[in-house]
Amino acid sequence: MNNNQNIEYQAGEAKAKAEEKGSQMKEQASNAAQSAQDSIQQAGQQMKEKAQDATEAVKNATGTNK
């Protein structure tokens, strides 16, 4: 293997490693975004339930729950 072939081989190896690292980083970012979305949806659902409970409490307190 001459010097040019060795350099080309090393460049190919570096490119493959960079592509793999980029793919891993993209997957990690996607997972983080999905986790954040899930957390936001869960928080929204909890807020909705608390608002519904508060509405029911007001209706009960004012006698308009009938």
Secondary structure, 3 states (H helix, E strand, C coil): CCHHHHHHHHHHHHHHHHHHHHHHHHHHHHHHHHHHHHHHHHHHHHHHHHHHHHHHHHHHHHCCCC
